[in-house]
């Protein structure tokens, strides 16, 4: 049947890449006029339908919405993204639409392999959850004309519609809370520039420290992850220093739980010796014995706005929402004491 023809089918006949085929059909640069005409002619002959012509999924009027997540975000202890994914799928279903998940492997991301949901024209729009490599996002934007919304990150290198948490304000609030609790020697745990959210949280921490005239010592800035794989690891030699801070601001609750374990393994008690705060208010059960003071992200609000935006973009190709910043609030638990 005509609707089963995919980009890969056209590419196989002409012995070119699916990226080349997609560029030709979308009138993108990088394809010669001669090859572009050959591709368009073959598409007509084989009955290829461009994604923009795909009708609603069924008579009930729903759209097929693709959700793309990098494999590195779905490790056992990084299940905050599973929670975010579940929030999105719930909102999608409430709109009488259908969601389709594709997990992108490290290899596919590294080699710019176009997601199958896009290659096989299965969806009307795409939601990308979690920051992926700049080149990969750029490739998707150049090749695909599908409406797209980013969730939990934004791309400052290109115009985009995105839904993010208020990382900057949240970290600022957490740091001020520690200062109100008497802490003046405060460190930050997070690999700055690894993700937009970690960077924003670092700047929120920095602003609060500067406003109170407090020194940010280089030895109190500790990295927490491998920038390539995203795996969280805490180096005890970096965390445990001669002059210890009285508190650490961690970029997420998962990192905070690792910091607490590392401190306790080195004979320090939390919060008696060192107070610790996190971010997200979500932690895989069993990872930490005490409640972590944190900044809770309103996932339901983020999911609602993300789904609402992608549907509006599907129905109106000219619709732009820009960057939406979700709300959050401080959640006080057991990991902080007054000094």
HELIX and SHEET records of a PDB file:
HELIX    1   1 UNK A    2  UNK A    4  5                                   3    
HELIX    2   2 UNK A    7  UNK A   14  1                                   8    
HELIX    3   3 UNK A   18  UNK A   25  1                                   8    
HELIX    4   4 UNK A   33  UNK A   46  1                                  14    
HELIX    5   5 UNK A   51  UNK A   53  5                                   3    
HELIX    6   6 UNK A   71  UNK A   74  5                                   4    
HELIX    7   7 UNK A   76  UNK A   78  5                                   3    
HELIX    8   8 UNK A   80  UNK A   94  1                                  15    
HELIX    9   9 UNK A  106  UNK A  110  1                                   5    
HELIX   10  10 UNK A  116  UNK A  119  1                                   4    
HELIX   11  11 UNK A  134  UNK A  143  1                                  10    
HELIX   12  12 UNK A  167  UNK A  180  1                                  14    
HELIX   13  13 UNK A  196  UNK A  211  1                                  16    
HELIX   14  14 UNK A  218  UNK A  220  5                                   3    
HELIX   15  15 UNK A  236  UNK A  239  1                                   4    
HELIX   16  16 UNK A  253  UNK A  265  1                                  13    
HELIX   17  17 UNK A  299  UNK A  315  1                                  17    
SHEET    1   A 6 UNK A  98  UNK A 104  0                                        
SHEET    2   A 6 UNK A  64  UNK A  70  1                                        
SHEET    3   A 6 UNK A 125  UNK A 129  1                                        
SHEET    4   A 6 UNK A 147  UNK A 151  1                                        
SHEET    5   A 6 UNK A 162  UNK A 165  1                                        
SHEET    6   A 6 UNK A 323  UNK A 326  1                                        
SHEET    1   B 4 UNK A 221  UNK A 222  0                                        
SHEET    2   B 4 UNK A 186  UNK A 189  1                                        
SHEET    3   B 4 UNK A 247  UNK A 250  1                                        
SHEET    4   B 4 UNK A 275  UNK A 277  1                                        
SHEET    1   C 2 UNK A 294  UNK A 297  0                                        
SHEET    2   C 2 UNK A 328  UNK A 331 -1                                        
END                                                                             
